[in-house]
Structure formats: structure tokens, C-alpha cells
């Protein structure tokens, strides 16, 4: 996003401030809702009791948020927390953006997987909540949203969790970009490899062999740079993924262990308890071995 303006519009405090409530969009047991917003739709100045993430698909308009005005264009995205007040104005005729709405408690539960302070950091403005999405990111989000749009009840919970995690990851990556650039390029690439669920079935030695350094140098530099061992970091990413699957899928614990390459269920229980101070069954009582 760009062109933050101090126009006459933005200098005027929001006089009306309607609250849009969760129950207006989310029915019972529903954690996600999405729809398109066109230029002619103007709900006025408002805030939400829910979490909203939007990204612009076409055109541009003025986005008034917390008494500042920004020009937003295709690719711009923003996370809106319950304490944010905003409005869209002066939209082009071709303007189009997608809204993704999450139940606040649901979104917070995913934030807590990353850090107990992440949700409060977003509320209090510690994290920057507007970012640019690439065409690839937008296409991936649009693809993930299709089961929600089609009301595929069998997969809605699974994809809601994936979408929520995807958005949080994008925000964290955006906010940590400067910090990450301090890392050697190969360390950042290794972190990406270790964070991708498609690599969770690989063993650590196989992952390291794809880098042109000795295992000893890789392990030593990673620990010095990131502050934790490769094993601890890899297991941490696997546990976050397991937690997400327990919350949003029908996979059994045995199936989850298989997906993250844990051959021992008791070891999985110990690691899960260590990371979250709760057992897998406390997250998903219906999960079976």
C-alpha cells in the first residue's frame, strides 16, 4: 500500500462508526466467510467484532483506516482487527476486492500457535498489517478459497485452517523481512524448506544434503543465526502443522504422525505436550490412533 494522505477526508474524525458483528456473517459453528466487494458497495464507516483480511483484485480506491487515507491498488492487502475503524471511498468503476472474515476466537487460536503475544501485537499495532501480495499468492489464496465458496462442508474446516495459517505466515514474513535479510541467504532458504509441510516426511540429513556445506557447518551456523538447533526448529514447524490438522481436519493421530514423519506416537505426544502444554487429545478429543 502507498500514498498515505492527510486529506480533508482523513483529517475529519469518524463520526459514525457502525459495528458489523460476527453473527451478521458467520452462522453457528462457522469460522470463515468470504465474499467479493464491488465499487458500488459502501457500508460506511465501521468496525468489526470479527477479523477481516482483504486483498484488491482489480482497480484502486481510497481506504480510510483509523483516520488515515491510503490509495490501495491490485495486490494490496490488509488485516483488520476489531479495534480498527475503516471505510472504502471513491472507488473506480472496475474496483474489486475479496473479503475473508474469521471468527475472532478462531483467528486468535491460530495466532497462539505462533506466539502467545502475536494476537496482542496485531491488536496494538506492533506488527504492520498491510502488505503487498504477489500474483502467485493471490492465485493460491483464490484456489484455497474455492471449497469455502462451494460450501464443501467436508473440507471447509480444513481449508479455513489452511487459509488462516497462510495469511498469518504472509504477515509474519512481511514484518520479519528486514530481520530475515540479515541472515545468510542459504539459512533463509533452509528455514523455508524446514517450514514447508511437503518436506516434513524428509529426514534432517536429507534436507541438509541439498546445501553445499558440511553438516557441521550448517548446524553450527543455523544455531548461531536462528537461535535454535535445526532439529528443534524442524520439530517446532511439525508441531504447529500437527496442531492445525488436529483443529481443522479429520486425520487420526496415527495419520498425522505419518504426515510429519514421526514413527513413534508416544514420542509425538511428548513433543506436542512440550510445545503446547497440552495433549493432542485436548485439542481434538475425537482424534483416534
Buried (B, 14 or more C-beta within 10 A) or exposed (E): BEEEBEEEBBEEEBEEEEEBEBEEBBEEEBBBBBEEBBBEEEEEBBBBBBBBBBBBBEBBBBBBBEBBBBBBBBBBBBBBBBEBBBBBBBBEEEBBBBBBBBBBEBBBBBBBBBEEEBBEEBBEEEBEBBBBBEEEBBEBBBEBBEBBEEEEEEBBBBBBBBBBBBBBEBBBEBBEEEEBEEBEEBBBEBBEBBBEBEBBEBEBEEBBEEBEBEEEEBBEBBBEBBEEBBEEBBBBBBBBBBBBBBBBBEBBBBBBBBBBBBEEBEEBBEBBBEBBEEBBBEBBEEBEE
